[in-house]
Amino acid sequence: MLNRYGERVHKVSIDASFTCPNRDGSLGIGGCTFCNNTSFSPNSREPAEVSQQIEAGKFIIRKRTGARKYIAYFQAYTNTYAETKILEQQYNKALSEPDIIGLSVGTRPDCVADSVLDLLVTYQDKGYEVWLELGLQSSFDKTLDRVNRGHGFEEYRTTLIRARQRGIQVCTHLIIGLPGENEQHYETTLDRVLELGVDGLKLHPLHVVKGTQLANEWRRGEYQPLALNDYARIAADLIQQTPPEIIFHRLTATASENILLAPGWCSKKWRPLNLIAEELETRKHFYQTPLVVDKTNNLIPANIGG
């Protein structure tokens, strides 16, 4: 973003009050076993107007980093799960705000109609930065069934191909530490995603939050989250296996301490990020990519986003 626009660009998270087919009864009512959306979205389930959310987000980002350009990130729940006219209204609201240069739309791979992809192309044709963020999590249907995801790898494959045929940039979300999975699963999932083609990746450590089925499994001793050192090592392995032109938009995830149950290290962002960077530095493997220093003097590879 810095190279493309000549200055820092940050995402502003938006909750547009969409829901999910795994919650509204179309596929199910319980949602994914790990999902309490409060842990992924800074807004409540009665969010303010889009313009107010953007202004509040910009205010915080300006104070923290001084950035003056922003991408409207439709983050909470499934942000393509509505009639295309409604989606267009919400996206247009965000793009009408000053200093918003694009959209990043988070969604499920089974909820992306051709009409939605065509709508995103119209924004891209106007010069906006456009990303479609697909929550795959795992390429193993057995795992996806176990966490009540409600879709399989095939839905991801077909949606990814349709998006890339239109020239839309795609960022795929992968969760590390899902029940029943190990390092072989993570590496196989990454290989499958890379083979199909992708523009960006997000890695998330699975964490246990209140109000979820996973929390009950954790209390019964049926699930044990990854230790920080293990997560950092696995993340570094996956980074090494990824071509340098693919951008890592995220390498960890956090939840607020009032809802986080385990692991405790998921309450802070910089601890795992710094440990991953240290792990990569120890391995002396940076694809000849220079290290950059962020605002808090943390060294990270230049192709890794915050």
C-alpha positions in Angstrom: 0.0 0.0 0.0 2.8 2.4 0.8 4.5 1.7 -2.5 1.2 1.9 -4.4 -0.2 5.0 -2.9 2.8 6.8 -1.6 1.6 6.8 2.0 0.2 4.5 4.6 -3.2 2.9 4.1 -5.1 1.2 6.9 -8.3 -0.8 7.1 -11.3 0.6 9.0 -13.5 -2.2 10.3 -17.3 -2.0 9.6 -20.2 -4.0 11.0 -23.0 -3.6 8.5 -25.5 -5.7 10.4 -25.3 -8.7 8.1 -25.9 -12.2 9.4 -24.7 -15.6 8.3 -26.5 -18.6 6.7 -25.1 -20.7 9.5 -27.0 -18.7 12.0 -30.2 -17.6 10.4 -31.5 -21.1 9.7 -30.5 -21.4 6.0 -27.8 -23.9 6.9 -28.0 -23.9 10.7 -28.6 -21.8 13.7 -25.6 -22.4 15.9 -22.8 -20.9 13.7 -19.3 -22.3 13.7 -18.2 -23.9 16.9 -15.5 -21.3 17.5 -17.6 -18.2 16.5 -18.6 -15.5 18.8 -18.4 -12.6 16.3 -17.6 -10.1 19.1 -14.1 -11.5 19.1 -13.7 -10.6 15.4 -15.4 -7.3 15.3 -14.8 -4.2 17.4 -18.5 -3.2 17.0 -21.5 -4.5 18.9 -24.4 -6.2 17.3 -26.3 -2.9 17.3 -23.6 -1.0 15.4 -23.6 2.7 14.5 -24.2 4.0 11.0 -21.5 3.1 8.6 -20.3 6.7 8.4 -20.0 6.9 12.2 -18.0 3.7 12.3 -15.7 4.9 9.7 -15.1 8.3 11.4 -14.5 6.6 14.7 -12.0 4.1 13.1 -10.2 6.9 11.2 -9.8 8.9 14.4 -8.1 6.0 16.2 -5.9 5.2 13.3 -4.8 8.8 12.7 -3.8 9.0 16.4 -1.9 5.8 16.3 -0.2 5.9 12.9 -1.0 9.2 11.2 -2.5 7.4 8.2 -4.8 9.4 6.0 -6.0 6.9 3.5 -8.3 4.0 4.4 -9.9 0.8 3.1 -13.4 0.1 4.3 -13.3 -3.4 5.7 -16.7 -5.1 5.9 -15.6 -7.6 8.6 -18.4 -8.9 10.8 -20.3 -11.9 9.7 -21.0 -12.6 6.0 -20.8 -9.4 4.0 -22.1 -10.7 0.7 -25.1 -12.4 2.3 -27.9 -10.1 1.1 -29.5 -8.9 -2.0 -27.0 -7.3 -4.3 -29.0 -4.0 -4.2 -28.6 -3.9 -0.4 -24.9 -4.7 -0.6 -24.4 -1.9 -3.2 -26.1 0.6 -0.9 -23.8 -0.4 2.0 -20.6 -0.4 -0.1 -21.5 2.9 -1.6 -22.0 4.5 1.8 -18.5 3.5 2.7 -16.9 4.6 -0.5 -18.6 8.0 -0.3 -16.7 8.8 2.9 -13.6 11.1 2.5 -10.2 9.3 2.2 -11.7 5.9 1.6 -9.8 4.4 -1.3 -11.3 0.9 -1.5 -13.2 -2.0 -0.1 -12.2 -5.3 1.6 -15.2 -7.6 1.9 -15.1 -10.5 4.3 -17.4 -13.4 3.5 -17.9 -17.2 3.2 -17.1 -19.0 0.0 -20.6 -20.3 -0.3 -22.3 -16.9 -0.3 -20.8 -15.1 -3.3 -23.1 -14.7 -6.2 -22.0 -13.8 -9.7 -23.9 -10.5 -9.3 -21.8 -9.6 -6.2 -18.6 -10.4 -8.0 -19.7 -8.2 -10.9 -20.5 -5.4 -8.5 -17.0 -5.6 -7.0 -15.6 -5.4 -10.5 -17.4 -2.1 -11.1 -15.7 -0.6 -8.1 -12.3 -2.0 -9.3 -12.9 -0.5 -12.7 -13.4 2.9 -11.1 -9.9 2.7 -9.6 -10.8 1.6 -6.1 -8.7 -1.0 -4.2 -10.9 -4.1 -4.0 -10.2 -7.3 -2.0 -12.5 -10.3 -1.5 -11.6 -12.0 1.7 -12.7 -15.7 1.7 -12.9 -17.5 5.0 -11.8 -21.0 4.1 -10.1 -21.9 7.4 -9.2 -25.5 6.3 -9.2 -27.4 3.0 -10.3 -30.6 4.8 -14.0 -31.2 4.7 -13.8 -33.5 7.7 -12.5 -30.5 9.8 -15.0 -28.1 8.3 -17.8 -30.5 9.2 -16.4 -30.9 12.7 -16.5 -27.2 13.4 -20.0 -26.9 11.8 -18.7 -24.6 9.0 -21.5 -25.4 6.6 -19.4 -25.6 3.4 -16.6 -27.6 2.0 -13.5 -27.0 0.0 -15.3 -27.3 -3.3 -17.3 -24.1 -2.6 -14.1 -22.3 -2.0 -12.5 -23.6 -5.2 -15.4 -22.5 -7.4 -15.8 -19.1 -5.8 -12.0 -18.4 -6.0 -11.9 -19.3 -9.7 -14.9 -17.1 -10.5 -13.4 -14.1 -8.6 -9.9 -14.5 -10.1 -11.4 -14.8 -13.6 -12.8 -11.3 -13.1 -9.4 -10.0 -11.8 -10.6 -9.5 -8.2 -7.9 -9.7 -5.6 -8.6 -12.6 -3.2 -7.3 -12.9 0.4 -7.9 -16.4 2.0 -8.3 -16.8 5.7 -6.7 -20.0 7.3 -7.1 -21.0 10.9 -4.2 -22.8 12.6 -5.0 -25.1 15.5 -8.4 -26.4 14.4 -9.6 -29.6 16.3 -8.1 -32.7 14.9 -5.5 -31.0 12.7 -1.7 -30.9 12.8 1.1 -29.5 10.8 0.5 -31.8 7.9 -3.0 -30.5 7.6 -1.9 -26.9 7.6 0.8 -27.5 5.0 -1.6 -29.4 2.8 -4.2 -26.7 3.0 -1.7 -24.0 2.1 -0.5 -26.1 -0.9 -4.0 -26.5 -2.1 -4.7 -22.8 -1.8 -1.5 -21.8 -3.5 -2.1 -24.3 -6.3 -5.4 -22.7 -7.1 -3.9 -19.2 -7.0 -4.4 -16.4 -4.4 -3.2 -12.9 -3.9 -3.2 -12.7 -0.1 -3.3 -14.8 3.0 -4.4 -14.4 6.6 -3.3 -16.7 9.4 -5.4 -16.9 12.6 -4.6 -19.0 15.7 -7.7 -20.7 16.9 -8.7 -19.2 20.3 -11.4 -20.1 22.6 -13.9 -17.3 23.5 -17.0 -17.3 25.7 -20.4 -18.2 24.3 -19.2 -20.8 21.9 -19.4 -24.6 21.5 -15.6 -24.7 21.4 -15.6 -23.1 24.9 -17.6 -26.1 26.2 -15.3 -28.5 24.5 -12.3 -26.7 26.0 -13.9 -26.8 29.5 -14.4 -30.6 29.1 -10.8 -31.1 28.1 -11.7 -32.1 24.5 -9.7 -29.3 22.9 -6.3 -27.8 23.7 -5.2 -24.7 21.9 -1.7 -24.3 20.5 1.1 -22.9 22.7 2.6 -19.6 21.5 6.0 -21.1 20.5 4.3 -23.8 18.5 2.1 -21.3 16.7 5.1 -19.1 15.8 7.0 -22.0 14.5 4.1 -23.2 12.3 3.4 -19.7 11.0 7.1 -19.4 10.1 6.9 -22.7 8.2 3.9 -21.6 6.2 5.5 -18.2 5.4 8.6 -20.0 4.1 6.5 -22.2 1.8 4.6 -19.2 0.4 5.9 -17.3 -2.7 7.1 -13.8 -1.8 4.6 -12.1 -4.2 1.7 -13.3 -2.0 1.0 -10.8 0.7 0.3 -11.8 4.3 -2.4 -9.5 5.5 -2.3 -10.9 9.0 -0.3 -13.4 11.0 -2.2 -13.5 14.2 -5.6 -12.7 15.7 -6.7 -11.3 19.1 -9.7 -11.3 21.3 -10.5 -8.9 24.2 -9.6 -10.2 27.6 -13.2 -10.0 28.8 -14.3 -12.8 26.4 -11.0 -14.7 25.8 -10.7 -18.0 27.6 -7.6 -19.5 26.0 -4.8 -19.2 25.0 -3.9 -16.2 27.0 -1.3 -15.0 24.5 -4.2 -14.2 22.0 -5.0 -11.1 24.0 -1.9 -9.3 22.6 -0.9 -8.8 19.0 2.8 -7.9 19.1 4.0 -10.8 21.2 3.3 -13.5 18.6 4.2 -11.2 15.7 7.6 -10.5 17.2 8.2 -14.2 18.0 7.4 -15.1 14.3 9.8 -12.5 13.1 12.5 -13.8 15.5 11.8 -17.3 14.2 12.3 -16.2 10.6 15.4 -14.3 11.5 16.9 -17.3 13.2 16.3 -19.3 10.0 17.9 -16.6 7.9 15.0 -17.0 5.3 13.5 -13.8 4.1 13.4 -14.4 0.3 16.1 -11.6 0.0 13.2 -9.3 1.2 14.4 -6.5 3.4 13.2 -6.1 7.0 11.1 -3.1 7.7 10.6 -1.4 11.1 7.0 -0.6 12.1 5.9 2.3 14.3 6.9 0.4 17.5 10.4 -0.6 16.2 9.4 -4.2 15.6 11.3 -5.8 12.7 9.1 -7.7 10.2 9.6 -8.9 6.7 8.5 -6.4 4.1 5.8 -8.7 2.6 4.1 -9.2 5.9 1.2 -6.9 6.8 0.2 -5.9 10.4 
